[in-house]
Amino acid sequence: MHIKIINKSSHQLPHYETGASAGMDLRANISEPITLQPLERSIVKTGLFIELPVGYEAQVRPRSGLAAKKGITVLNAPGTIDADYRGEIGVILVNLSNEPFTIENGERVAQLVIARHERAEWVEVDELSETARGAGGFGSTGVK
């Protein structure tokens, strides 16, 4: 699939690191470092603008290494970029660690996954079909 992209950053285009990668890394496009204090959040710009085909979204997801090693994650994970959005891609990062974390220009801060989606049409009814689970919610299926 081809996706139109404008790159106003000084960094390479996002790309798949391996042949089986689902996501492409997004890099910070910032004029000076951003230091996130514990529990602080910031929108980190990428310098990228995309045009997705209708029926697709781009999902902004955390990078597992940053999350596991540094406590840095995408706050609204996954963040959704709709097909009709034409603004700059920004990543809402939050520092969930107890230590300050500094983001440098060009640093890989998140990953982008392109995903197909469906549009739903609601059908109002008076009842739903029965299942073995029924209305069992959070934790109702156990942990083992």
N, CA, C and O atoms as a GROMACS GRO file, in nm:
protein
  576
    1MET      N    1   0.083  -0.117   0.000
    1MET     CA    2   0.000   0.000   0.000
    1MET      C    3   0.088   0.124   0.000
    1MET      O    4   0.195   0.124   0.061
    2HIS      N    5   0.045   0.227  -0.067
    2HIS     CA    6   0.119   0.352  -0.073
    2HIS      C    7   0.046   0.456   0.011
    2HIS      O    8  -0.076   0.468   0.005
    3ILE      N    9   0.122   0.532   0.090
    3ILE     CA   10   0.066   0.638   0.174
    3ILE      C   11   0.146   0.765   0.146
    3ILE      O   12   0.269   0.764   0.152
    4LYS      N   13   0.075   0.872   0.114
    4LYS     CA   14   0.142   1.000   0.091
    4LYS      C   15   0.193   1.055   0.224
    4LYS      O   16   0.124   1.048   0.326
    5ILE      N   17   0.317   1.110   0.221
    5ILE     CA   18   0.378   1.164   0.343
    5ILE      C   19   0.459   1.288   0.309
    5ILE      O   20   0.526   1.294   0.206
    6ILE      N   21   0.451   1.388   0.396
    6ILE     CA   22   0.537   1.505   0.390
    6ILE      C   23   0.629   1.496   0.512
    6ILE      O   24   0.583   1.478   0.624
    7ASN      N   25   0.759   1.509   0.487
    7ASN     CA   26   0.858   1.501   0.594
    7ASN      C   27   0.924   1.637   0.610
    7ASN      O   28   1.010   1.674   0.530
    8LYS      N   29   0.883   1.712   0.713
    8LYS     CA   30   0.943   1.842   0.740
    8LYS      C   31   1.052   1.832   0.847
    8LYS      O   32   1.105   1.933   0.894
    9SER      N   33   1.086   1.709   0.885
    9SER     CA   34   1.195   1.689   0.981
    9SER      C   35   1.326   1.672   0.906
    9SER      O   36   1.328   1.667   0.783
   10SER      N   37   1.434   1.664   0.980
   10SER     CA   38   1.564   1.637   0.919
   10SER      C   39   1.599   1.488   0.930
   10SER      O   40   1.713   1.448   0.907
   11HIS      N   41   1.500   1.408   0.965
   11HIS     CA   42   1.523   1.266   0.988
   11HIS      C   43   1.467   1.182   0.873
   11HIS      O   44   1.384   1.229   0.796
   12GLN      N   45   1.514   1.059   0.863
   12GLN     CA   46   1.464   0.968   0.760
   12GLN      C   47   1.316   0.938   0.784
   12GLN      O   48   1.264   0.958   0.894
   13LEU      N   49   1.252   0.891   0.679
   13LEU     CA   50   1.112   0.850   0.692
   13LEU      C   51   1.101   0.730   0.786
   13LEU      O   52   1.195   0.651   0.795
   14PRO      N   53   0.987   0.717   0.855
   14PRO     CA   54   0.967   0.595   0.935
   14PRO      C   55   0.978   0.473   0.844
   14PRO      O   56   0.934   0.476   0.729
   15HIS      N   57   1.036   0.367   0.897
   15HIS     CA   58   1.049   0.244   0.818
   15HIS      C   59   1.042   0.124   0.911
   15HIS      O   60   1.058   0.136   1.032
   16TYR      N   61   1.017   0.008   0.852
   16TYR     CA   62   1.011  -0.117   0.928
   16TYR      C   63   1.153  -0.164   0.954
   16TYR      O   64   1.233  -0.175   0.861
   17GLU      N   65   1.185  -0.193   1.080
   17GLU     CA   66   1.320  -0.236   1.118
   17GLU      C   67   1.350  -0.378   1.072
   17GLU      O   68   1.465  -0.411   1.042
   18THR      N   69   1.247  -0.464   1.067
   18THR     CA   70   1.265  -0.601   1.021
   18THR      C   71   1.154  -0.636   0.922
   18THR      O   72   1.056  -0.562   0.910
   19GLY      N   73   1.170  -0.745   0.853
   19GLY     CA   74   1.071  -0.788   0.754
   19GLY      C   75   0.936  -0.823   0.814
   19GLY      O   76   0.836  -0.822   0.742
   20ALA      N   77   0.931  -0.854   0.942
   20ALA     CA   78   0.805  -0.892   1.006
   20ALA      C   79   0.755  -0.787   1.105
   20ALA      O   80   0.659  -0.813   1.178
   21SER      N   81   0.817  -0.669   1.108
   21SER     CA   82   0.773  -0.563   1.199
   21SER      C   83   0.635  -0.512   1.162
   21SER      O   84   0.604  -0.495   1.044
   22ALA      N   85   0.552  -0.489   1.262
   22ALA     CA   86   0.419  -0.431   1.241
   22ALA      C   87   0.424  -0.279   1.246
   22ALA      O   88   0.344  -0.212   1.182
   23GLY      N   89   0.518  -0.225   1.322
   23GLY     CA   90   0.525  -0.081   1.341
   23GLY      C   91   0.653  -0.021   1.287
   23GLY      O   92   0.755  -0.088   1.271
   24MET      N   93   0.645   0.110   1.260
   24MET     CA   94   0.759   0.190   1.216
   24MET      C   95   0.787   0.293   1.324
   24MET      O   96   0.694   0.355   1.375
   25ASP      N   97   0.913   0.312   1.358
   25ASP     CA   98   0.946   0.406   1.464
   25ASP      C   99   0.926   0.551   1.422
   25ASP      O  100   0.958   0.590   1.310
   26LEU      N  101   0.871   0.630   1.515
   26LEU     CA  102   0.855   0.773   1.498
   26LEU      C  103   0.966   0.842   1.577
   26LEU      O  104   0.996   0.804   1.690
   27ARG      N  105   1.026   0.944   1.517
   27ARG     CA  106   1.137   1.016   1.581
   27ARG      C  107   1.093   1.156   1.624
   27ARG      O  108   1.012   1.221   1.557
   28ALA      N  109   1.147   1.200   1.736
   28ALA     CA  110   1.121   1.336   1.784
   28ALA      C  111   1.183   1.436   1.688
   28ALA      O  112   1.298   1.421   1.647
   29ASN      N  113   1.107   1.537   1.652
   29ASN     CA  114   1.157   1.647   1.569
   29ASN      C  115   1.145   1.774   1.653
   29ASN      O  116   1.046   1.847   1.643
   30ILE      N  117   1.246   1.798   1.734
   30ILE     CA  118   1.242   1.908   1.831
   30ILE      C  119   1.368   1.993   1.818
   30ILE      O  120   1.475   1.943   1.785
   31SER      N  121   1.354   2.124   1.846
   31SER     CA  122   1.468   2.215   1.833
   31SER      C  123   1.559   2.211   1.954
   31SER      O  124   1.676   2.246   1.945
   32GLU      N  125   1.506   2.168   2.067
   32GLU     CA  126   1.588   2.152   2.188
   32GLU      C  127   1.534   2.034   2.268
   32GLU      O  128   1.416   2.000   2.255
   33PRO      N  129   1.618   1.972   2.351
   33PRO     CA  130   1.572   1.856   2.428
   33PRO      C  131   1.453   1.890   2.517
   33PRO      O  132   1.437   2.003   2.563
   34ILE      N  133   1.369   1.790   2.540
   34ILE     CA  134   1.255   1.802   2.632
   34ILE      C  135   1.280   1.708   2.748
   34ILE      O  136   1.302   1.588   2.728
   35THR      N  137   1.279   1.761   2.869
   35THR     CA  138   1.295   1.677   2.988
   35THR      C  139   1.159   1.659   3.053
   35THR      O  140   1.095   1.755   3.095
   36LEU      N  141   1.117   1.533   3.060
   36LEU     CA  142   0.992   1.498   3.127
   36LEU      C  143   1.022   1.460   3.271
   36LEU      O  144   1.097   1.366   3.297
   37GLN      N  145   0.965   1.534   3.363
   37GLN     CA  146   0.977   1.499   3.505
   37GLN      C  147   0.883   1.383   3.535
   37GLN      O  148   0.794   1.355   3.455
   38PRO      N  149   0.900   1.314   3.647
   38PRO     CA  150   0.807   1.206   3.682
   38PRO      C  151   0.662   1.253   3.675
   38PRO      O  152   0.627   1.358   3.728
   39LEU      N  153   0.578   1.173   3.610
   39LEU     CA  154   0.434   1.196   3.589
   39LEU      C  155   0.404   1.315   3.498
   39LEU      O  156   0.287   1.353   3.484
   40GLU      N  157   0.504   1.374   3.436
   40GLU     CA  158   0.482   1.484   3.342
   40GLU      C  159   0.456   1.428   3.202
   40GLU      O  160   0.507   1.321   3.167
   41ARG      N  161   0.378   1.500   3.124
   41ARG     CA  162   0.349   1.459   2.986
   41ARG      C  163   0.377   1.576   2.892
   41ARG      O  164   0.379   1.692   2.933
   42SER      N  165   0.400   1.542   2.765
   42SER     CA  166   0.428   1.643   2.665
   42SER      C  167   0.392   1.588   2.528
   42SER      O  168   0.402   1.467   2.504
   43ILE      N  169   0.351   1.676   2.438
   43ILE     CA  170   0.330   1.636   2.299
   43ILE      C  171   0.460   1.658   2.225
   43ILE      O  172   0.511   1.770   2.218
   44VAL      N  173   0.514   1.550   2.171
   44VAL     CA  174   0.641   1.554   2.099
   44VAL      C  175   0.611   1.550   1.950
   44VAL      O  176   0.554   1.453   1.900
   45LYS      N  177   0.649   1.653   1.880
   45LYS     CA  178   0.624   1.663   1.736
   45LYS      C  179   0.721   1.575   1.657
   45LYS      O  180   0.832   1.546   1.702
   46THR      N  181   0.676   1.532   1.537
   46THR     CA  182   0.758   1.444   1.454
   46THR      C  183   0.800   1.507   1.321
   46THR      O  184   0.893   1.458   1.256
   47GLY      N  185   0.734   1.615   1.281
   47GLY     CA  186   0.763   1.675   1.150
   47GLY      C  187   0.700   1.599   1.034
   47GLY      O  188   0.729   1.628   0.917
   48LEU      N  189   0.613   1.502   1.065
   48LEU     CA  190   0.551   1.418   0.963
   48LEU      C  191   0.402   1.451   0.947
   48LEU      O  192   0.331   1.477   1.044
   49PHE      N  193   0.359   1.450   0.821
   49PHE     CA  194   0.219   1.474   0.785
   49PHE      C  195   0.182   1.363   0.686
   49PHE      O  196   0.256   1.338   0.590
   50ILE      N  197   0.068   1.296   0.708
   50ILE     CA  198   0.033   1.184   0.620
   50ILE      C  199  -0.108   1.197   0.566
   50ILE      O  200  -0.192   1.268   0.621
   51GLU      N  201  -0.132   1.126   0.456
   51GLU     CA  202  -0.265   1.117   0.395
   51GLU      C  203  -0.298   0.968   0.381
   51GLU      O  204  -0.250   0.900   0.291
   52LEU      N  205  -0.382   0.921   0.473
   52LEU     CA  206  -0.422   0.780   0.473
   52LEU      C  207  -0.543   0.758   0.383
   52LEU      O  208  -0.625   0.849   0.368
   53PRO      N  209  -0.555   0.641   0.324
   53PRO     CA  210  -0.677   0.610   0.250
   53PRO      C  211  -0.793   0.592   0.348
   53PRO      O  212  -0.773   0.546   0.460
   54VAL      N  213  -0.912   0.627   0.305
   54VAL     CA  214  -1.032   0.604   0.387
   54VAL      C  215  -1.042   0.454   0.415
   54VAL      O  216  -1.019   0.372   0.327
   55GLY      N  217  -1.076   0.420   0.539
   55GLY     CA  218  -1.083   0.280   0.580
   55GLY      C  219  -0.959   0.235   0.656
   55GLY      O  220  -0.949   0.120   0.700
   56TYR      N  221  -0.861   0.328   0.671
   56TYR     CA  222  -0.739   0.298   0.745
   56TYR      C  223  -0.718   0.402   0.853
   56TYR      O  224  -0.766   0.515   0.842
   57GLU      N  225  -0.646   0.363   0.956
   57GLU     CA  226  -0.602   0.455   1.060
   57GLU      C  227  -0.454   0.429   1.084
   57GLU      O  228  -0.403   0.322   1.050
   58ALA      N  229  -0.387   0.525   1.143
   58ALA     CA  230  -0.250   0.505   1.190
   58ALA      C  231  -0.257   0.507   1.342
   58ALA      O  232  -0.310   0.600   1.401
   59GLN      N  233  -0.203   0.404   1.404
   59GLN     CA  234  -0.204   0.392   1.550
   59GLN      C  235  -0.066   0.428   1.604
   59GLN      O  236   0.034   0.370   1.562
   60VAL      N  237  -0.062   0.524   1.697
   60VAL     CA  238   0.063   0.562   1.762
   60VAL      C  239   0.071   0.481   1.891
   60VAL      O  240  -0.014   0.493   1.979
   61ARG      N  241   0.175   0.399   1.900
   61ARG     CA  242   0.190   0.308   2.013
   61ARG      C  243   0.324   0.329   2.083
   61ARG      O  244   0.417   0.383   2.024
   62PRO      N  245   0.332   0.286   2.209
   62PRO     CA  246   0.459   0.297   2.281
   62PRO      C  247   0.565   0.206   2.221
   62PRO      O  248   0.534   0.108   2.154
   63ARG      N  249   0.690   0.240   2.246
   63ARG     CA  250   0.802   0.151   2.215
   63ARG      C  251   0.827   0.069   2.342
   63ARG      O  252   0.842   0.125   2.450
   64SER      N  253   0.831  -0.061   2.328
   64SER     CA  254   0.841  -0.148   2.445
   64SER      C  255   0.968  -0.124   2.525
   64SER      O  256   0.965  -0.130   2.648
   65GLY      N  257   1.080  -0.097   2.459
   65GLY     CA  258   1.204  -0.074   2.530
   65GLY      C  259   1.198   0.050   2.618
   65GLY      O  260   1.244   0.047   2.732
   66LEU      N  261   1.142   0.160   2.566
   66LEU     CA  262   1.128   0.282   2.646
   66LEU      C  263   1.035   0.258   2.765
   66LEU      O  264   1.061   0.307   2.875
   67ALA      N  265   0.929   0.185   2.742
   67ALA     CA  266   0.833   0.159   2.850
   67ALA      C  267   0.895   0.072   2.958
   67ALA      O  268   0.885   0.103   3.077
   68ALA      N  269   0.959  -0.038   2.918
   68ALA     CA  270   1.014  -0.133   3.016
   68ALA      C  271   1.137  -0.079   3.088
   68ALA      O  272   1.152  -0.098   3.209
   69LYS      N  273   1.226  -0.012   3.015
   69LYS     CA  274   1.352   0.032   3.074
   69LYS      C  275   1.346   0.169   3.138
   69LYS      O  276   1.416   0.196   3.236
   70LYS      N  277   1.262   0.258   3.084
   70LYS     CA  278   1.261   0.398   3.130
   70LYS      C  279   1.127   0.446   3.184
   70LYS      O  280   1.120   0.554   3.242
   71GLY      N  281   1.019   0.368   3.168
   71GLY     CA  282   0.888   0.410   3.216
   71GLY      C  283   0.824   0.517   3.129
   71GLY      O  284   0.735   0.589   3.175
   72ILE      N  285   0.867   0.528   3.004
   72ILE     CA  286   0.813   0.628   2.910
   72ILE      C  287   0.714   0.558   2.818
   72ILE      O  288   0.747   0.458   2.755
   73THR      N  289   0.592   0.612   2.811
   73THR     CA  290   0.490   0.548   2.729
   73THR      C  291   0.404   0.653   2.660
   73THR      O  292   0.410   0.771   2.692
   74VAL      N  293   0.323   0.607   2.565
   74VAL     CA  294   0.227   0.693   2.496
   74VAL      C  295   0.102   0.698   2.582
   74VAL      O  296   0.042   0.595   2.613
   75LEU      N  297   0.063   0.817   2.622
   75LEU     CA  298  -0.044   0.834   2.720
   75LEU      C  299  -0.179   0.784   2.670
   75LEU      O  300  -0.252   0.721   2.747
   76ASN      N  301  -0.213   0.809   2.547
   76ASN     CA  302  -0.344   0.768   2.494
   76ASN      C  303  -0.332   0.645   2.406
   76ASN      O  304  -0.401   0.634   2.305
   77ALA      N  305  -0.244   0.553   2.443
   77ALA     CA  306  -0.213   0.438   2.358
   77ALA      C  307  -0.332   0.346   2.336
   77ALA      O  308  -0.401   0.312   2.432
   78PRO      N  309  -0.357   0.305   2.213
   78PRO     CA  310  -0.292   0.365   2.096
   78PRO      C  311  -0.363   0.494   2.056
   78PRO      O  312  -0.485   0.503   2.058
   79GLY      N  313  -0.284   0.592   2.021
   79GLY     CA  314  -0.340   0.716   1.966
   79GLY      C  315  -0.382   0.690   1.822
   79GLY      O  316  -0.311   0.621   1.749
   80THR      N  317  -0.493   0.744   1.783
   80THR     CA  318  -0.545   0.721   1.648
   80THR      C  319  -0.528   0.844   1.560
   80THR      O  320  -0.563   0.955   1.599
   81ILE      N  321  -0.474   0.822   1.441
   81ILE     CA  322  -0.469   0.925   1.338
   81ILE      C  323  -0.570   0.884   1.232
   81ILE      O  324  -0.554   0.780   1.168
   82ASP      N  325  -0.673   0.965   1.214
   82ASP     CA  326  -0.780   0.934   1.120
   82ASP      C  327  -0.739   0.969   0.977
   82ASP      O  328  -0.648   1.049   0.955
   83ALA      N  329  -0.809   0.909   0.882
   83ALA     CA  330  -0.777   0.928   0.740
   83ALA      C  331  -0.798   1.072   0.694
   83ALA      O  332  -0.738   1.113   0.594
   84ASP      N  333  -0.881   1.149   0.763
   84ASP     CA  334  -0.904   1.286   0.720
   84ASP      C  335  -0.820   1.389   0.795
   84ASP      O  336  -0.838   1.509   0.775
   85TYR      N  337  -0.729   1.345   0.883
   85TYR     CA  338  -0.640   1.436   0.955
   85TYR      C  339  -0.520   1.471   0.868
   85TYR      O  340  -0.458   1.383   0.810
   86ARG      N  341  -0.488   1.600   0.859
   86ARG     CA  342  -0.376   1.644   0.776
   86ARG      C  343  -0.271   1.721   0.855
   86ARG      O  344  -0.176   1.773   0.796
   87GLY      N  345  -0.286   1.729   0.986
   87GLY     CA  346  -0.190   1.801   1.068
   87GLY      C  347  -0.066   1.717   1.097
   87GLY      O  348  -0.055   1.601   1.057
   88GLU      N  349   0.028   1.780   1.168
   88GLU     CA  350   0.152   1.712   1.205
   88GLU      C  351   0.124   1.602   1.306
   88GLU      O  352   0.044   1.620   1.398
   89ILE      N  353   0.192   1.490   1.290
   89ILE     CA  354   0.180   1.381   1.386
   89ILE      C  355   0.254   1.421   1.513
   89ILE      O  356   0.373   1.453   1.510
   90GLY      N  357   0.182   1.417   1.624
   90GLY     CA  358   0.240   1.443   1.755
   90GLY      C  359   0.221   1.320   1.842
   90GLY      O  360   0.125   1.246   1.825
   91VAL      N  361   0.314   1.298   1.934
   91VAL     CA  362   0.309   1.182   2.023
   91VAL      C  363   0.295   1.233   2.165
   91VAL      O  364   0.379   1.310   2.213
   92ILE      N  365   0.188   1.190   2.234
   92ILE     CA  366   0.169   1.230   2.374
   92ILE      C  367   0.247   1.132   2.461
   92ILE      O  368   0.204   1.019   2.483
   93LEU      N  369   0.362   1.178   2.510
   93LEU     CA  370   0.446   1.093   2.595
   93LEU      C  371   0.426   1.129   2.741
   93LEU      O  372   0.404   1.246   2.774
   94VAL      N  373   0.433   1.029   2.828
   94VAL     CA  374   0.426   1.050   2.972
   94VAL      C  375   0.539   0.973   3.038
   94VAL      O  376   0.576   0.865   2.995
   95ASN      N  377   0.593   1.032   3.144
   95ASN     CA  378   0.700   0.969   3.221
   95ASN      C  379   0.637   0.906   3.345
   95ASN      O  380   0.600   0.977   3.439
   96LEU      N  381   0.626   0.775   3.347
   96LEU     CA  382   0.568   0.704   3.461
   96LEU      C  383   0.675   0.652   3.557
   96LEU      O  384   0.645   0.574   3.648
   97SER      N  385   0.799   0.696   3.538
   97SER     CA  386   0.908   0.654   3.626
   97SER      C  387   0.924   0.754   3.740
   97SER      O  388   0.849   0.852   3.750
   98ASN      N  389   1.020   0.728   3.825
   98ASN     CA  390   1.053   0.818   3.935
   98ASN      C  391   1.170   0.909   3.903
   98ASN      O  392   1.215   0.985   3.989
   99GLU      N  393   1.221   0.903   3.780
   99GLU     CA  394   1.338   0.979   3.738
   99GLU      C  395   1.305   1.067   3.618
   99GLU      O  396   1.224   1.028   3.534
  100PRO      N  397   1.366   1.185   3.608
  100PRO     CA  398   1.349   1.267   3.488
  100PRO      C  399   1.401   1.191   3.365
  100PRO      O  400   1.493   1.110   3.375
  101PHE      N  401   1.340   1.219   3.250
  101PHE     CA  402   1.382   1.156   3.125
  101PHE      C  403   1.392   1.264   3.018
  101PHE      O  404   1.298   1.342   3.000
  102THR      N  405   1.505   1.269   2.949
  102THR     CA  406   1.526   1.371   2.847
  102THR      C  407   1.513   1.310   2.708
  102THR      O  408   1.574   1.208   2.676
  103ILE      N  409   1.432   1.376   2.625
  103ILE     CA  410   1.409   1.336   2.486
  103ILE      C  411   1.496   1.424   2.399
  103ILE      O  412   1.491   1.546   2.409
  104GLU      N  413   1.574   1.362   2.313
  104GLU     CA  414   1.664   1.434   2.223
  104GLU      C  415   1.605   1.436   2.082
  104GLU      O  416   1.526   1.349   2.045
  105ASN      N  417   1.643   1.535   2.003
  105ASN     CA  418   1.603   1.541   1.864
  105ASN      C  419   1.648   1.415   1.792
  105ASN      O  420   1.763   1.373   1.805
  106GLY      N  421   1.558   1.354   1.716
  106GLY     CA  422   1.589   1.233   1.640
  106GLY      C  423   1.568   1.104   1.716
  106GLY      O  424   1.578   0.996   1.658
  107GLU      N  425   1.540   1.114   1.845
  107GLU     CA  426   1.519   0.992   1.926
  107GLU      C  427   1.390   0.923   1.884
  107GLU      O  428   1.289   0.988   1.858
  108ARG      N  429   1.396   0.789   1.879
  108ARG     CA  430   1.276   0.711   1.847
  108ARG      C  431   1.188   0.706   1.971
  108ARG      O  432   1.226   0.648   2.073
  109VAL      N  433   1.069   0.769   1.962
  109VAL     CA  434   0.985   0.787   2.081
  109VAL      C  435   0.858   0.704   2.080
  109VAL      O  436   0.795   0.687   2.185
  110ALA      N  437   0.819   0.653   1.965
  110ALA     CA  438   0.694   0.576   1.956
  110ALA      C  439   0.699   0.495   1.827
  110ALA      O  440   0.794   0.507   1.749
  111GLN      N  441   0.597   0.414   1.805
  111GLN     CA  442   0.589   0.343   1.678
  111GLN      C  443   0.452   0.368   1.615
  111GLN      O  444   0.354   0.395   1.684
  112LEU      N  445   0.448   0.357   1.485
  112LEU     CA  446   0.328   0.382   1.406
  112LEU      C  447   0.288   0.253   1.336
  112LEU      O  448   0.367   0.192   1.264
  113VAL      N  449   0.162   0.212   1.357
  113VAL     CA  450   0.107   0.093   1.293
  113VAL      C  451  -0.009   0.137   1.204
  113VAL      O  452  -0.099   0.207   1.250
  114ILE      N  453  -0.008   0.096   1.079
  114ILE     CA  454  -0.118   0.126   0.987
  114ILE      C  455  -0.216   0.010   0.995
  114ILE      O  456  -0.178  -0.106   0.979
  115ALA      N  457  -0.345   0.042   1.020
  115ALA     CA  458  -0.444  -0.065   1.040
  115ALA      C  459  -0.573  -0.033   0.964
  115ALA      O  460  -0.619   0.081   0.960
  116ARG      N  461  -0.628  -0.136   0.907
  116ARG     CA  462  -0.759  -0.125   0.842
  116ARG      C  463  -0.866  -0.125   0.952
  116ARG      O  464  -0.849  -0.188   1.056
  117HIS      N  465  -0.975  -0.054   0.928
  117HIS     CA  466  -1.085  -0.056   1.025
  117HIS      C  467  -1.219  -0.057   0.952
  117HIS      O  468  -1.228  -0.022   0.834
  118GLU      N  469  -1.320  -0.095   1.022
  118GLU     CA  470  -1.456  -0.097   0.968
  118GLU      C  471  -1.536   0.018   1.028
  118GLU      O  472  -1.503   0.068   1.135
  119ARG      N  473  -1.640   0.058   0.959
  119ARG     CA  474  -1.736   0.155   1.014
  119ARG      C  475  -1.860   0.077   1.054
  119ARG      O  476  -1.913  -0.002   0.975
  120ALA      N  477  -1.905   0.099   1.174
  120ALA     CA  478  -2.020   0.026   1.227
  120ALA      C  479  -2.148   0.105   1.210
  120ALA      O  480  -2.148   0.228   1.212
  121GLU      N  481  -2.255   0.033   1.193
  121GLU     CA  482  -2.389   0.092   1.196
  121GLU      C  483  -2.464   0.026   1.309
  121GLU      O  484  -2.474  -0.097   1.314
  122TRP      N  485  -2.518   0.105   1.401
  122TRP     CA  486  -2.590   0.052   1.515
  122TRP      C  487  -2.725  -0.003   1.473
  122TRP      O  488  -2.794   0.056   1.390
  123VAL      N  489  -2.763  -0.116   1.531
  123VAL     CA  490  -2.895  -0.175   1.513
  123VAL      C  491  -2.955  -0.186   1.652
  123VAL      O  492  -2.916  -0.273   1.731
  124GLU      N  493  -3.050  -0.100   1.683
  124GLU     CA  494  -3.110  -0.103   1.815
  124GLU      C  495  -3.205  -0.223   1.826
  124GLU      O  496  -3.287  -0.247   1.739
  125VAL      N  497  -3.190  -0.297   1.937
  125VAL     CA  498  -3.272  -0.415   1.965
  125VAL      C  499  -3.317  -0.410   2.111
  125VAL      O  500  -3.271  -0.326   2.188
  126ASP      N  501  -3.408  -0.499   2.148
  126ASP     CA  502  -3.456  -0.506   2.286
  126ASP      C  503  -3.377  -0.604   2.370
  126ASP      O  504  -3.378  -0.596   2.493
  127GLU      N  505  -3.307  -0.698   2.305
  127GLU     CA  506  -3.226  -0.794   2.380
  127GLU      C  507  -3.112  -0.846   2.293
  127GLU      O  508  -3.115  -0.836   2.171
  128LEU      N  509  -3.011  -0.901   2.361
  128LEU     CA  510  -2.894  -0.956   2.294
  128LEU      C  511  -2.893  -1.107   2.310
  128LEU      O  512  -2.955  -1.159   2.403
  129SER      N  513  -2.823  -1.178   2.223
  129SER     CA  514  -2.816  -1.323   2.232
  129SER      C  515  -2.743  -1.364   2.360
  129SER      O  516  -2.661  -1.289   2.412
  130GLU      N  517  -2.774  -1.483   2.411
  130GLU     CA  518  -2.713  -1.534   2.533
  130GLU      C  519  -2.577  -1.597   2.502
  130GLU      O  520  -2.558  -1.653   2.394
  131THR      N  521  -2.484  -1.587   2.598
  131THR     CA  522  -2.354  -1.654   2.588
  131THR      C  523  -2.322  -1.716   2.723
  131THR      O  524  -2.386  -1.684   2.823
  132ALA      N  525  -2.223  -1.804   2.726
  132ALA     CA  526  -2.183  -1.865   2.853
  132ALA      C  527  -2.129  -1.760   2.950
  132ALA      O  528  -2.149  -1.773   3.071
  133ARG      N  529  -2.065  -1.659   2.901
  133ARG     CA  530  -2.010  -1.554   2.988
  133ARG      C  531  -2.116  -1.459   3.038
  133ARG      O  532  -2.112  -1.414   3.152
  134GLY      N  533  -2.212  -1.429   2.953
  134GLY     CA  534  -2.318  -1.337   2.993
  134GLY      C  535  -2.265  -1.198   3.022
  134GLY      O  536  -2.189  -1.142   2.943
  135ALA      N  537  -2.304  -1.142   3.135
  135ALA     CA  538  -2.264  -1.006   3.172
  135ALA      C  539  -2.139  -1.004   3.258
  135ALA      O  540  -2.103  -0.899   3.311
  136GLY      N  541  -2.073  -1.119   3.273
  136GLY     CA  542  -1.950  -1.123   3.354
  136GLY      C  543  -1.848  -1.029   3.298
  136GLY      O  544  -1.812  -1.038   3.181
  137GLY      N  545  -1.799  -0.937   3.382
  137GLY     CA  546  -1.707  -0.834   3.336
  137GLY      C  547  -1.567  -0.852   3.388
  137GLY      O  548  -1.513  -0.963   3.385
  138PHE      N  549  -1.508  -0.746   3.433
  138PHE     CA  550  -1.369  -0.739   3.475
  138PHE      C  551  -1.332  -0.853   3.571
  138PHE      O  552  -1.384  -0.862   3.682
  139GLY      N  553  -1.242  -0.939   3.524
  139GLY     CA  554  -1.193  -1.048   3.608
  139GLY      C  555  -1.285  -1.168   3.619
  139GLY      O  556  -1.255  -1.261   3.693
  140SER      N  557  -1.395  -1.168   3.547
  140SER     CA  558  -1.494  -1.275   3.562
  140SER      C  559  -1.448  -1.410   3.509
  140SER      O  560  -1.504  -1.514   3.544
  141THR      N  561  -1.345  -1.409   3.425
  141THR     CA  562  -1.297  -1.537   3.369
  141THR      C  563  -1.179  -1.593   3.450
  141THR      O  564  -1.124  -1.697   3.415
  142GLY      N  565  -1.140  -1.524   3.557
  142GLY     CA  566  -1.033  -1.574   3.643
  142GLY      C  567  -0.897  -1.533   3.594
  142GLY      O  568  -0.884  -1.458   3.497
  143VAL      N  569  -0.792  -1.584   3.663
  143VAL     CA  570  -0.655  -1.548   3.627
  143VAL      C  571  -0.572  -1.668   3.586
  143VAL      O  572  -0.459  -1.651   3.540
  144LYS      N  573  -0.623  -1.788   3.602
  144LYS     CA  574  -0.547  -1.908   3.564
  144LYS      C  575  -0.624  -1.993   3.466
  144LYS      O  576  -0.575  -2.098   3.423
   0.00000   0.00000   0.00000
